[in-house]
């Protein structure tokens, strides 16, 4: 079959919209064209994919290849599309079965050796794939993080060759399990605050009732000290909120946040309003601002 479809996920803030990688082989001079609004890293994937396929023991077809990343109006960025593009080429050229790609989604950046490298924002893709009741294949380094959602079917992949053997039924993978962080650092405790009885009372009322809190005063009066202790008296986050917090850290490429613990952010007192809101293409800071406990100097 000269046409193959492979499913993957793009990164759009906290969302992971479905992307269909359409690979078509046709007659003509050997060439490879990627369409569908790819940015530079995606356009460069053709060189990584070619070397990865050859070094993994597969044949790179010497025909005209057209790869469409649908929907065409959604910007595609990063190396996460390397793996689905490679699988699409293998399926279109008949080296793996097209049926083995159904009800499955694939994410991962390929090294020239065929091994998979980790990507950012895998948790949002895992949530979307779980909702769609699809299996999700990600690099080994991302597997434990991607397995956090309940009922997720996540498989960690080391390299392209082992994945193709798994798809053909020769070497089945075991399902990845979510990691449990047993080394959670203790939170700053409210008992460290000496005096400040009215401020402590305000913190307790805000925590008990889920109210907003604004602290004002000159530098050095203990506003940041008090605010940093607020998470220690908040109830544990529910699963949905914990996943949302973990997704933000995943998209931002930050260290995984302890599950169930309310986050705390402490911007510098000289930060401008524009710096707090953030900007640029990704605007990750905008996402972080929704979970800050503010202190005003």
Phi and psi in degrees as GROMACS dihedral restraints (atoms count N, CA, C in turn):
[ dihedral_restraints ]
;  ai    aj    ak    al  type     phi  dphi    fc
    3     4     5     6     1   -94.1    20    10
    4     5     6     7     1     3.2    20    10
    6     7     8     9     1  -129.9    20    10
    7     8     9    10     1   132.9    20    10
    9    10    11    12     1  -138.8    20    10
   10    11    12    13     1   147.1    20    10
   12    13    14    15     1  -119.7    20    10
   13    14    15    16     1   131.3    20    10
   15    16    17    18     1  -130.5    20    10
   16    17    18    19     1   140.8    20    10
   18    19    20    21     1  -105.9    20    10
   19    20    21    22     1   140.5    20    10
   21    22    23    24     1  -149.2    20    10
   22    23    24    25     1  -171.8    20    10
   24    25    26    27     1  -134.1    20    10
   25    26    27    28     1   136.8    20    10
   27    28    29    30     1   -89.6    20    10
   28    29    30    31     1   173.5    20    10
   30    31    32    33     1  -114.7    20    10
   31    32    33    34     1   119.1    20    10
   33    34    35    36     1  -136.2    20    10
   34    35    36    37     1    84.9    20    10
   36    37    38    39     1    64.9    20    10
   37    38    39    40     1  -127.2    20    10
   39    40    41    42     1   -86.6    20    10
   40    41    42    43     1    -4.6    20    10
   42    43    44    45     1   -95.0    20    10
   43    44    45    46     1   159.4    20    10
   45    46    47    48     1  -135.9    20    10
   46    47    48    49     1    79.0    20    10
   48    49    50    51     1   -64.5    20    10
   49    50    51    52     1   148.3    20    10
   51    52    53    54     1   -70.0    20    10
   52    53    54    55     1   136.3    20    10
   54    55    56    57     1  -124.5    20    10
   55    56    57    58     1   130.4    20    10
   57    58    59    60     1  -101.6    20    10
   58    59    60    61     1   120.2    20    10
   60    61    62    63     1   -92.4    20    10
   61    62    63    64     1   110.7    20    10
   63    64    65    66     1  -102.2    20    10
   64    65    66    67     1   121.2    20    10
   66    67    68    69     1  -118.0    20    10
   67    68    69    70     1   125.4    20    10
   69    70    71    72     1  -126.8    20    10
   70    71    72    73     1   128.9    20    10
   72    73    74    75     1  -102.2    20    10
   73    74    75    76     1   130.6    20    10
   75    76    77    78     1  -137.2    20    10
   76    77    78    79     1   167.7    20    10
   78    79    80    81     1   -74.0    20    10
   79    80    81    82     1   154.9    20    10
   81    82    83    84     1   135.5    20    10
   82    83    84    85     1  -179.5    20    10
   84    85    86    87     1   -64.9    20    10
   85    86    87    88     1   143.3    20    10
   87    88    89    90     1   -56.8    20    10
   88    89    90    91     1   124.2    20    10
   90    91    92    93     1  -161.1    20    10
   91    92    93    94     1   158.4    20    10
   93    94    95    96     1  -136.3    20    10
   94    95    96    97     1   122.8    20    10
   96    97    98    99     1  -124.1    20    10
   97    98    99   100     1   132.1    20    10
   99   100   101   102     1  -112.5    20    10
  100   101   102   103     1   122.6    20    10
  102   103   104   105     1  -123.6    20    10
  103   104   105   106     1   166.4    20    10
  105   106   107   108     1   112.0    20    10
  106   107   108   109     1    34.7    20    10
  108   109   110   111     1    61.7    20    10
  109   110   111   112     1    50.9    20    10
  111   112   113   114     1   -84.0    20    10
  112   113   114   115     1   144.2    20    10
  114   115   116   117     1   -91.1    20    10
  115   116   117   118     1  -175.7    20    10
  117   118   119   120     1   -57.7    20    10
  118   119   120   121     1   -45.8    20    10
  120   121   122   123     1   -63.0    20    10
  121   122   123   124     1   -32.9    20    10
  123   124   125   126     1   -74.3    20    10
  124   125   126   127     1   -40.6    20    10
  126   127   128   129     1   -63.7    20    10
  127   128   129   130     1   -33.4    20    10
  129   130   131   132     1   -74.7    20    10
  130   131   132   133     1    -9.7    20    10
  132   133   134   135     1   -63.2    20    10
  133   134   135   136     1   -25.2    20    10
  135   136   137   138     1   -61.2    20    10
  136   137   138   139     1   -35.1    20    10
  138   139   140   141     1   -73.6    20    10
  139   140   141   142     1   -40.4    20    10
  141   142   143   144     1   -65.2    20    10
  142   143   144   145     1   -43.0    20    10
  144   145   146   147     1   -65.1    20    10
  145   146   147   148     1   -41.8    20    10
  147   148   149   150     1   -59.4    20    10
  148   149   150   151     1   -49.7    20    10
  150   151   152   153     1   -66.4    20    10
  151   152   153   154     1   -38.6    20    10
  153   154   155   156     1   -63.9    20    10
  154   155   156   157     1   -42.6    20    10
  156   157   158   159     1   -63.6    20    10
  157   158   159   160     1   -45.2    20    10
  159   160   161   162     1   -66.1    20    10
  160   161   162   163     1   -44.7    20    10
  162   163   164   165     1   -71.5    20    10
  163   164   165   166     1   -19.7    20    10
  165   166   167   168     1   -87.6    20    10
  166   167   168   169     1     0.7    20    10
  168   169   170   171     1    93.8    20    10
  169   170   171   172     1    14.3    20    10
  171   172   173   174     1  -104.2    20    10
  172   173   174   175     1   168.7    20    10
  174   175   176   177     1  -101.1    20    10
  175   176   177   178     1   129.9    20    10
  177   178   179   180     1   -88.3    20    10
  178   179   180   181     1   118.4    20    10
  180   181   182   183     1   -63.9    20    10
  181   182   183   184     1   131.2    20    10
  183   184   185   186     1   -90.3    20    10
  184   185   186   187     1    63.0    20    10
  186   187   188   189     1  -138.5    20    10
  187   188   189   190     1  -179.5    20    10
  189   190   191   192     1   -82.6    20    10
  190   191   192   193     1   122.2    20    10
  192   193   194   195     1  -111.6    20    10
  193   194   195   196     1   128.1    20    10
  195   196   197   198     1  -120.2    20    10
  196   197   198   199     1   123.9    20    10
  198   199   200   201     1  -118.1    20    10
  199   200   201   202     1   120.5    20    10
  201   202   203   204     1  -112.0    20    10
  202   203   204   205     1   128.8    20    10
  204   205   206   207     1  -103.0    20    10
  205   206   207   208     1   100.4    20    10
  207   208   209   210     1   -99.8    20    10
  208   209   210   211     1   143.1    20    10
  210   211   212   213     1   -75.9    20    10
  211   212   213   214     1   148.2    20    10
  213   214   215   216     1   -72.4    20    10
  214   215   216   217     1   -20.5    20    10
  216   217   218   219     1   -92.1    20    10
  217   218   219   220     1     4.0    20    10
  219   220   221   222     1   -98.4    20    10
  220   221   222   223     1   121.2    20    10
  222   223   224   225     1   -62.4    20    10
  223   224   225   226     1   137.9    20    10
  225   226   227   228     1  -115.9    20    10
  226   227   228   229     1   129.4    20    10
  228   229   230   231     1  -142.9    20    10
  229   230   231   232     1   156.3    20    10
  231   232   233   234     1    91.1    20    10
  232   233   234   235     1   175.2    20    10
  234   235   236   237     1   -92.7    20    10
  235   236   237   238     1     9.0    20    10
  237   238   239   240     1   -66.4    20    10
  238   239   240   241     1   -16.9    20    10
  240   241   242   243     1   -90.1    20    10
  241   242   243   244     1    -2.3    20    10
  243   244   245   246     1   -58.4    20    10
  244   245   246   247     1   -50.2    20    10
  246   247   248   249     1   -62.8    20    10
  247   248   249   250     1   -50.6    20    10
  249   250   251   252     1   -62.8    20    10
  250   251   252   253     1   -33.2    20    10
  252   253   254   255     1   -64.9    20    10
  253   254   255   256     1   -44.5    20    10
  255   256   257   258     1   -62.2    20    10
  256   257   258   259     1   -43.1    20    10
  258   259   260   261     1   -66.2    20    10
  259   260   261   262     1   -36.8    20    10
  261   262   263   264     1   -63.2    20    10
  262   263   264   265     1   -40.1    20    10
  264   265   266   267     1   -64.9    20    10
  265   266   267   268     1   -42.8    20    10
  267   268   269   270     1   -64.3    20    10
  268   269   270   271     1   -40.1    20    10
  270   271   272   273     1   -70.3    20    10
  271   272   273   274     1   -41.5    20    10
  273   274   275   276     1   -66.5    20    10
  274   275   276   277     1   -30.7    20    10
  276   277   278   279     1   -89.8    20    10
  277   278   279   280     1     2.0    20    10
  279   280   281   282     1    81.2    20    10
  280   281   282   283     1    13.7    20    10
  282   283   284   285     1   -84.8    20    10
  283   284   285   286     1   -21.2    20    10
  285   286   287   288     1  -134.8    20    10
  286   287   288   289     1   164.6    20    10
  288   289   290   291     1   -78.2    20    10
  289   290   291   292     1   136.6    20    10
  291   292   293   294     1   -66.2    20    10
  292   293   294   295     1   -36.0    20    10
  294   295   296   297     1   -64.4    20    10
  295   296   297   298     1   -25.5    20    10
  297   298   299   300     1   -70.8    20    10
  298   299   300   301     1   -11.6    20    10
  300   301   302   303     1   -95.6    20    10
  301   302   303   304     1    -5.1    20    10
  303   304   305   306     1   -74.0    20    10
  304   305   306   307     1   146.1    20    10
  306   307   308   309     1    59.3    20    10
  307   308   309   310     1    25.3    20    10
  309   310   311   312     1  -134.9    20    10
  310   311   312   313     1   147.5    20    10
  312   313   314   315     1  -125.9    20    10
  313   314   315   316     1   149.7    20    10
  315   316   317   318     1  -134.1    20    10
  316   317   318   319     1   138.0    20    10
  318   319   320   321     1  -140.2    20    10
  319   320   321   322     1   141.1    20    10
  321   322   323   324     1   157.0    20    10
  322   323   324   325     1   145.8    20    10
  324   325   326   327     1   -95.0    20    10
  325   326   327   328     1   135.7    20    10
  327   328   329   330     1   -96.0    20    10
  328   329   330   331     1   136.0    20    10
  330   331   332   333     1   -83.8    20    10
  331   332   333   334     1   166.4    20    10
  333   334   335   336     1   -65.3    20    10
  334   335   336   337     1   -20.3    20    10
  336   337   338   339     1   -82.4    20    10
  337   338   339   340     1    -9.0    20    10
  339   340   341   342     1    98.1    20    10
  340   341   342   343     1    -4.9    20    10
  342   343   344   345     1   -77.6    20    10
  343   344   345   346     1   159.1    20    10
  345   346   347   348     1  -101.9    20    10
  346   347   348   349     1   139.3    20    10
  348   349   350   351     1  -108.4    20    10
  349   350   351   352     1   154.0    20    10
  351   352   353   354     1   -68.9    20    10
  352   353   354   355     1   159.2    20    10
  354   355   356   357     1  -130.6    20    10
  355   356   357   358     1   169.5    20    10
  357   358   359   360     1   -96.3    20    10
  358   359   360   361     1   155.4    20    10
  360   361   362   363     1    71.6    20    10
  361   362   363   364     1    28.4    20    10
  363   364   365   366     1   -73.1    20    10
  364   365   366   367     1   -25.2    20    10
  366   367   368   369     1   -68.5    20    10
  367   368   369   370     1   -39.0    20    10
  369   370   371   372     1   -65.0    20    10
  370   371   372   373     1   -36.8    20    10
  372   373   374   375     1   -66.8    20    10
  373   374   375   376     1   -36.5    20    10
  375   376   377   378     1   -65.4    20    10
  376   377   378   379     1   -42.1    20    10
  378   379   380   381     1   -61.2    20    10
  379   380   381   382     1   -43.5    20    10
  381   382   383   384     1   -68.2    20    10
  382   383   384   385     1   -40.9    20    10
  384   385   386   387     1   -66.7    20    10
  385   386   387   388     1   -37.6    20    10
  387   388   389   390     1   -64.3    20    10
  388   389   390   391     1   -41.6    20    10
  390   391   392   393     1   -63.1    20    10
  391   392   393   394     1   -34.5    20    10
  393   394   395   396     1   -83.4    20    10
  394   395   396   397     1    -2.1    20    10
  396   397   398   399     1    60.4    20    10
  397   398   399   400     1    42.5    20    10
  399   400   401   402     1  -110.4    20    10
  400   401   402   403     1   150.4    20    10
  402   403   404   405     1   -76.3    20    10
  403   404   405   406     1   145.4    20    10
  405   406   407   408     1  -125.1    20    10
  406   407   408   409     1   129.3    20    10
  408   409   410   411     1  -111.1    20    10
  409   410   411   412     1   122.6    20    10
  411   412   413   414     1  -133.8    20    10
  412   413   414   415     1   164.8    20    10
  414   415   416   417     1   -58.6    20    10
  415   416   417   418     1   152.3    20    10
  417   418   419   420     1   -54.6    20    10
  418   419   420   421     1   -37.9    20    10
  420   421   422   423     1   -65.8    20    10
  421   422   423   424     1   -23.1    20    10
  423   424   425   426     1   -99.2    20    10
  424   425   426   427     1    -5.3    20    10
  426   427   428   429     1   -64.5    20    10
  427   428   429   430     1   -45.4    20    10
  429   430   431   432     1   -64.1    20    10
  430   431   432   433     1   -38.6    20    10
  432   433   434   435     1   -67.8    20    10
  433   434   435   436     1   -42.0    20    10
  435   436   437   438     1   -68.9    20    10
  436   437   438   439     1   -21.7    20    10
  438   439   440   441     1   -83.9    20    10
  439   440   441   442     1     4.9    20    10
  441   442   443   444     1   -65.1    20    10
  442   443   444   445     1   -41.3    20    10
  444   445   446   447     1   -62.4    20    10
  445   446   447   448     1   144.5    20    10
  447   448   449   450     1   -66.6    20    10
  448   449   450   451     1   139.6    20    10
  450   451   452   453     1    68.2    20    10
  451   452   453   454     1    17.4    20    10
  453   454   455   456     1   -77.2    20    10
  454   455   456   457     1   142.8    20    10
  456   457   458   459     1  -112.7    20    10
  457   458   459   460     1    92.9    20    10
  459   460   461   462     1  -115.1    20    10
  460   461   462   463     1   138.3    20    10
  462   463   464   465     1  -129.8    20    10
  463   464   465   466     1   127.5    20    10
  465   466   467   468     1   -84.4    20    10
  466   467   468   469     1   138.4    20    10
  468   469   470   471     1  -121.0    20    10
  469   470   471   472     1   130.6    20    10
  471   472   473   474     1   -86.0    20    10
  472   473   474   475     1   -47.5    20    10
  474   475   476   477     1  -151.7    20    10
  475   476   477   478     1   171.4    20    10
  477   478   479   480     1   -67.1    20    10
  478   479   480   481     1   -39.9    20    10
  480   481   482   483     1   -63.0    20    10
  481   482   483   484     1   -45.5    20    10
  483   484   485   486     1   -66.5    20    10
  484   485   486   487     1   -33.5    20    10
  486   487   488   489     1   -65.5    20    10
  487   488   489   490     1   -41.5    20    10
  489   490   491   492     1   -66.0    20    10
  490   491   492   493     1   -35.5    20    10
  492   493   494   495     1   -66.1    20    10
  493   494   495   496     1   -38.3    20    10
  495   496   497   498     1   -63.5    20    10
  496   497   498   499     1   -44.2    20    10
  498   499   500   501     1   -64.6    20    10
  499   500   501   502     1   -28.9    20    10
  501   502   503   504     1   -86.2    20    10
  502   503   504   505     1    -4.4    20    10
  504   505   506   507     1    89.8    20    10
  505   506   507   508     1     4.6    20    10
  507   508   509   510     1   -80.4    20    10
  508   509   510   511     1   -36.1    20    10
  510   511   512   513     1  -138.6    20    10
  511   512   513   514     1    78.6    20    10
  513   514   515   516     1   -63.6    20    10
  514   515   516   517     1   140.0    20    10
  516   517   518   519     1   -85.6    20    10
  517   518   519   520     1   153.7    20    10
  519   520   521   522     1   -91.7    20    10
  520   521   522   523     1   150.0    20    10
  522   523   524   525     1   -70.8    20    10
  523   524   525   526     1   138.8    20    10
  525   526   527   528     1   -71.6    20    10
  526   527   528   529     1   149.8    20    10
  528   529   530   531     1  -113.7    20    10
  529   530   531   532     1   146.2    20    10
  531   532   533   534     1   -68.4    20    10
  532   533   534   535     1   141.8    20    10
  534   535   536   537     1   -78.7    20    10
  535   536   537   538     1   145.4    20    10
  537   538   539   540     1  -112.2    20    10
  538   539   540   541     1   119.2    20    10
  540   541   542   543     1   -82.6    20    10
  541   542   543   544     1   101.7    20    10
  543   544   545   546     1   -90.9    20    10
  544   545   546   547     1    -7.9    20    10
  546   547   548   549     1  -107.8    20    10
  547   548   549   550     1    52.7    20    10
  549   550   551   552     1   -76.2    20    10
  550   551   552   553     1   124.5    20    10
  552   553   554   555     1   -70.2    20    10
  553   554   555   556     1   138.8    20    10
  555   556   557   558     1   -63.0    20    10
  556   557   558   559     1   141.6    20    10
  558   559   560   561     1   -75.9    20    10
  559   560   561   562     1   150.6    20    10
  561   562   563   564     1   -57.7    20    10
  562   563   564   565     1   131.3    20    10
  564   565   566   567     1   -98.4    20    10
  565   566   567   568     1   147.5    20    10
  567   568   569   570     1   -66.5    20    10
  568   569   570   571     1   -18.7    20    10
  570   571   572   573     1   -67.4    20    10
  571   572   573   574     1   -17.5    20    10
  573   574   575   576     1   -71.4    20    10
  574   575   576   577     1   -17.3    20    10
  576   577   578   579     1   -83.0    20    10
  577   578   579   580     1   121.2    20    10
  579   580   581   582     1   -99.7    20    10
  580   581   582   583     1   127.9    20    10
  582   583   584   585     1    76.2    20    10
  583   584   585   586     1  -143.8    20    10
  585   586   587   588     1    52.5    20    10
  586   587   588   589     1    47.7    20    10
  588   589   590   591     1   -65.2    20    10
  589   590   591   592     1   -40.8    20    10
  591   592   593   594     1   -67.5    20    10
  592   593   594   595     1   -40.9    20    10
  594   595   596   597     1   -66.3    20    10
  595   596   597   598     1   -39.9    20    10
  597   598   599   600     1   -63.5    20    10
  598   599   600   601     1   -41.4    20    10
  600   601   602   603     1   -62.6    20    10
  601   602   603   604     1   -40.2    20    10
  603   604   605   606     1   -64.0    20    10
  604   605   606   607     1   -40.7    20    10
  606   607   608   609     1   -61.2    20    10
  607   608   609   610     1   -44.6    20    10
  609   610   611   612     1   -64.6    20    10
  610   611   612   613     1   -40.5    20    10
  612   613   614   615     1   -66.6    20    10
  613   614   615   616     1   -43.1    20    10
  615   616   617   618     1   -63.3    20    10
  616   617   618   619     1   -40.4    20    10
  618   619   620   621     1   -69.6    20    10
  619   620   621   622     1   -39.1    20    10
  621   622   623   624     1   -70.4    20    10
  622   623   624   625     1   -37.4    20    10
  624   625   626   627     1   -99.8    20    10
  625   626   627   628     1    -2.4    20    10
  627   628   629   630     1    68.5    20    10
  628   629   630   631     1    36.1    20    10
  630   631   632   633     1   -93.2    20    10
  631   632   633   634     1   159.4    20    10
  633   634   635   636     1   -78.3    20    10
  634   635   636   637     1   159.5    20    10
  636   637   638   639     1  -144.7    20    10
  637   638   639   640     1   130.1    20    10
  639   640   641   642     1  -120.4    20    10
  640   641   642   643     1   121.7    20    10
  642   643   644   645     1  -110.9    20    10
  643   644   645   646     1   130.4    20    10
  645   646   647   648     1  -128.4    20    10
  646   647   648   649     1   146.1    20    10
  648   649   650   651     1   160.6    20    10
  649   650   651   652     1   167.7    20    10
  651   652   653   654     1   -68.4    20    10
  652   653   654   655     1   160.9    20    10
  654   655   656   657     1   -58.8    20    10
  655   656   657   658     1   143.0    20    10
  657   658   659   660     1    89.9    20    10
  658   659   660   661     1     4.8    20    10
  660   661   662   663     1   -89.1    20    10
  661   662   663   664     1    -4.0    20    10
  663   664   665   666     1   103.5    20    10
  664   665   666   667     1    16.3    20    10
  666   667   668   669     1   -65.3    20    10
  667   668   669   670     1   -49.1    20    10
  669   670   671   672     1   -66.8    20    10
  670   671   672   673     1   -38.3    20    10
  672   673   674   675     1   -58.9    20    10
  673   674   675   676     1   -45.7    20    10
  675   676   677   678     1   -66.0    20    10
  676   677   678   679     1   -46.0    20    10
  678   679   680   681     1   -64.0    20    10
  679   680   681   682     1   -35.9    20    10
  681   682   683   684     1   -68.4    20    10
  682   683   684   685     1   -18.9    20    10
  684   685   686   687     1   -89.1    20    10
  685   686   687   688     1   -10.0    20    10
  687   688   689   690     1   -61.8    20    10
  688   689   690   691     1   -42.2    20    10
  690   691   692   693     1   -58.4    20    10
  691   692   693   694     1   -26.6    20    10
  693   694   695   696     1   -69.9    20    10
  694   695   696   697     1   -20.4    20    10
  696   697   698   699     1  -109.0    20    10
  697   698   699   700     1     5.1    20    10
  699   700   701   702     1   -84.4    20    10
  700   701   702   703     1   149.4    20    10
  702   703   704   705     1   -68.2    20    10
  703   704   705   706     1   156.5    20    10
  705   706   707   708     1   -59.1    20    10
  706   707   708   709     1   143.9    20    10
  708   709   710   711     1   -69.5    20    10
  709   710   711   712     1   145.8    20    10
  711   712   713   714     1   -73.0    20    10
  712   713   714   715     1   173.9    20    10
  714   715   716   717     1   -62.4    20    10
  715   716   717   718     1   -42.5    20    10
  717   718   719   720     1   -64.2    20    10
  718   719   720   721     1   -44.9    20    10
  720   721   722   723     1   -67.6    20    10
  721   722   723   724     1   -38.5    20    10
  723   724   725   726     1   -62.4    20    10
  724   725   726   727     1   -39.7    20    10
  726   727   728   729     1   -67.0    20    10
  727   728   729   730     1   -35.8    20    10
  729   730   731   732     1   -65.3    20    10
  730   731   732   733     1   -43.2    20    10
  732   733   734   735     1   -62.7    20    10
  733   734   735   736     1   -44.8    20    10
  735   736   737   738     1   -65.3    20    10
  736   737   738   739     1   -34.1    20    10
  738   739   740   741     1   -65.2    20    10
  739   740   741   742     1   -41.1    20    10
  741   742   743   744     1   -61.7    20    10
  742   743   744   745     1   -44.4    20    10
  744   745   746   747     1   -65.6    20    10
  745   746   747   748     1   -35.4    20    10
  747   748   749   750     1   -65.7    20    10
  748   749   750   751     1   -45.7    20    10
  750   751   752   753     1   -64.7    20    10
  751   752   753   754     1   -37.3    20    10
  753   754   755   756     1   -78.6    20    10
  754   755   756   757     1    -7.3    20    10
  756   757   758   759     1    73.1    20    10
  757   758   759   760     1    24.6    20    10
  759   760   761   762     1   -96.0    20    10
  760   761   762   763     1   165.3    20    10
  762   763   764   765     1   -61.5    20    10
  763   764   765   766     1   142.8    20    10
  765   766   767   768     1   -57.1    20    10
  766   767   768   769     1   132.7    20    10
  768   769   770   771     1   -83.7    20    10
  769   770   771   772     1   142.4    20    10
  771   772   773   774     1   -55.1    20    10
  772   773   774   775     1   130.5    20    10
  774   775   776   777     1   -68.1    20    10
  775   776   777   778     1   130.0    20    10
  777   778   779   780     1    90.1    20    10
  778   779   780   781     1    -4.2    20    10
  780   781   782   783     1  -101.9    20    10
  781   782   783   784     1   131.1    20    10
  783   784   785   786     1   -66.1    20    10
  784   785   786   787     1   135.4    20    10
  786   787   788   789     1   -79.9    20    10
  787   788   789   790     1   159.2    20    10
  789   790   791   792     1  -135.4    20    10
  790   791   792   793     1   132.0    20    10
  792   793   794   795     1  -122.5    20    10
  793   794   795   796     1   138.7    20    10
  795   796   797   798     1  -128.1    20    10
  796   797   798   799     1    86.2    20    10
  798   799   800   801     1   -68.7    20    10
  799   800   801   802     1   151.1    20    10
  801   802   803   804     1   -67.2    20    10
  802   803   804   805     1   147.7    20    10
  804   805   806   807     1   -69.1    20    10
  805   806   807   808     1   -14.5    20    10
  807   808   809   810     1   -91.4    20    10
  808   809   810   811     1    -0.6    20    10
  810   811   812   813     1   -66.5    20    10
  811   812   813   814     1   134.6    20    10
  813   814   815   816     1   -79.5    20    10
  814   815   816   817     1   168.3    20    10
  816   817   818   819     1   -62.5    20    10
  817   818   819   820     1   -38.4    20    10
  819   820   821   822     1   -64.9    20    10
  820   821   822   823     1   -38.3    20    10
  822   823   824   825     1   -67.6    20    10
  823   824   825   826     1   -36.0    20    10
  825   826   827   828     1   -68.1    20    10
  826   827   828   829     1   -42.1    20    10
  828   829   830   831     1   -72.9    20    10
  829   830   831   832     1   -36.2    20    10
  831   832   833   834     1    86.6    20    10
  832   833   834   835     1   176.6    20    10
  834   835   836   837     1  -171.5    20    10
  835   836   837   838     1  -166.7    20    10
  837   838   839   840     1    88.7    20    10
  838   839   840   841     1  -169.6    20    10
  840   841   842   843     1   -70.2    20    10
  841   842   843   844     1   -46.2    20    10
  843   844   845   846     1   -86.3    20    10
  844   845   846   847     1   -35.8    20    10
  846   847   848   849     1    52.9    20    10
  847   848   849   850     1    44.7    20    10
  849   850   851   852     1   -64.1    20    10
  850   851   852   853     1   -32.4    20    10
  852   853   854   855     1   -62.0    20    10
  853   854   855   856     1   -30.0    20    10
  855   856   857   858     1   -62.4    20    10
  856   857   858   859     1   -36.5    20    10
  858   859   860   861     1   -70.5    20    10
  859   860   861   862     1   -39.1    20    10
  861   862   863   864     1   -66.2    20    10
  862   863   864   865     1   -31.5    20    10
  864   865   866   867     1   -65.2    20    10
  865   866   867   868     1   -23.1    20    10
  867   868   869   870     1   -71.1    20    10
  868   869   870   871     1   -12.2    20    10
  870   871   872   873     1  -121.3    20    10
  871   872   873   874     1    18.4    20    10
  873   874   875   876     1   -86.2    20    10
  874   875   876   877     1   146.5    20    10
  876   877   878   879     1   -98.8    20    10
  877   878   879   880     1   116.2    20    10
  879   880   881   882     1   -85.4    20    10
  880   881   882   883     1   142.0    20    10
  882   883   884   885     1  -128.0    20    10
  883   884   885   886     1   130.7    20    10
  885   886   887   888     1  -109.3    20    10
  886   887   888   889     1   127.5    20    10
